[in-house]
């Protein structure tokens, strides 16, 4: 099988495709001054764009790992997540409280999807 990598640097590949499965690197907000709602919306938009670049979309999500800085923000994050997934069966998901690389990031999401 052929491995396809998209948007690679010396340190990271943003999208990897293998055997009909798309793997995204952790998606983070563009504007770290936003609150959890704004950062979540940006991350979900980044996921949509990356999946489209790979030739798929959120309807084919297999799994998600959500890294959230403050569990007090979980309900606000989850409301955005449910709204974003409306009309689609949600993927498997784990949500983890985590300190993120940029201390201003409140959320990071890693997903895999089918093609």
C-alpha positions as CSV (number, residue, x, y, z in Angstrom):
1,X,0.0,0.0,0.0
2,X,1.1,3.5,-0.7
3,X,1.3,6.1,2.1
4,X,0.4,9.6,1.1
5,X,1.5,12.6,3.2
6,X,0.2,16.1,2.7
7,X,1.5,19.4,4.2
8,X,4.7,18.0,5.8
9,X,7.5,19.9,7.4
10,X,10.7,18.7,9.0
11,X,8.8,18.0,12.2
12,X,5.2,17.1,11.4
13,X,2.8,15.9,8.7
14,X,-0.6,17.5,8.8
15,X,-2.4,14.7,6.8
16,X,-1.5,11.1,6.3
17,X,-3.5,8.7,4.2
18,X,-3.0,4.9,4.3
19,X,-5.2,2.0,3.3
20,X,-8.3,4.2,2.9
21,X,-7.9,5.9,6.3
22,X,-7.1,9.6,6.8
23,X,-5.1,10.6,9.8
24,X,-4.9,14.3,10.9
25,X,-2.4,15.8,13.1
26,X,-3.8,17.6,16.1
27,X,-5.8,20.6,15.0
28,X,-5.5,23.8,17.1
29,X,-7.1,27.2,16.9
30,X,-5.6,30.0,14.7
31,X,-6.5,32.7,17.2
32,X,-5.5,31.8,20.7
33,X,-7.2,34.9,22.2
34,X,-10.6,33.4,21.6
35,X,-12.7,31.7,24.4
36,X,-13.4,28.0,24.3
37,X,-16.4,28.5,21.9
38,X,-14.4,30.5,19.4
39,X,-11.4,28.2,19.6
40,X,-13.5,25.1,19.2
41,X,-15.2,26.6,16.1
42,X,-11.8,27.3,14.6
43,X,-10.5,23.9,15.3
44,X,-13.6,22.2,13.8
45,X,-13.3,24.5,10.7
46,X,-9.6,23.4,10.4
47,X,-10.7,19.8,10.6
48,X,-13.2,20.4,7.8
49,X,-10.6,22.0,5.6
50,X,-8.0,19.3,6.2
51,X,-10.5,16.5,5.6
52,X,-11.6,18.2,2.3
53,X,-7.9,18.4,1.3
54,X,-7.7,14.7,1.8
55,X,-10.8,14.0,-0.2
56,X,-13.2,13.2,2.7
57,X,-15.4,14.9,5.2
58,X,-16.8,14.7,8.8
59,X,-19.5,12.2,7.8
60,X,-16.7,9.6,7.5
61,X,-15.1,10.3,10.9
62,X,-14.0,7.1,12.6
63,X,-12.5,8.4,15.9
64,X,-11.6,11.6,17.7
65,X,-9.3,12.5,20.6
66,X,-10.1,15.8,22.2
67,X,-7.6,17.5,24.4
68,X,-9.1,20.2,26.5
69,X,-7.3,22.5,28.9
70,X,-10.1,23.1,31.4
71,X,-12.8,20.6,32.1
72,X,-15.0,23.5,33.2
73,X,-15.2,24.3,29.4
74,X,-16.4,20.8,28.5
75,X,-20.1,21.7,28.1
76,X,-19.4,24.7,25.9
77,X,-17.0,22.6,23.8
78,X,-19.5,19.7,23.5
79,X,-22.3,22.0,22.4
80,X,-20.1,23.2,19.5
81,X,-19.1,19.6,18.7
82,X,-22.8,18.4,18.6
83,X,-23.8,21.3,16.5
84,X,-20.9,20.7,14.0
85,X,-21.8,17.0,13.7
86,X,-25.5,17.6,13.3
87,X,-26.9,15.1,10.7
88,X,-23.9,12.8,11.1
89,X,-23.3,9.8,13.4
90,X,-20.6,10.8,15.8
91,X,-17.3,9.0,15.8
92,X,-15.8,7.2,18.7
93,X,-14.3,9.8,21.0
94,X,-12.0,10.2,24.0
95,X,-11.8,13.5,25.9
96,X,-8.7,14.2,27.9
97,X,-7.8,17.1,30.2
98,X,-4.3,18.3,29.1
99,X,-1.8,21.1,29.2
100,X,-1.2,22.0,25.6
101,X,2.0,23.2,23.9
102,X,0.7,26.7,23.7
103,X,-0.6,27.7,27.1
104,X,-3.3,29.9,25.4
105,X,-4.7,27.0,23.5
106,X,-7.9,25.7,25.2
107,X,-8.6,22.8,22.8
108,X,-6.8,20.4,20.4
109,X,-8.5,17.7,18.4
110,X,-7.1,14.7,16.5
111,X,-9.3,12.8,14.1
112,X,-9.2,9.8,11.8
113,X,-11.6,9.3,8.9
114,X,-12.4,7.0,6.1
115,X,-12.0,8.1,2.5
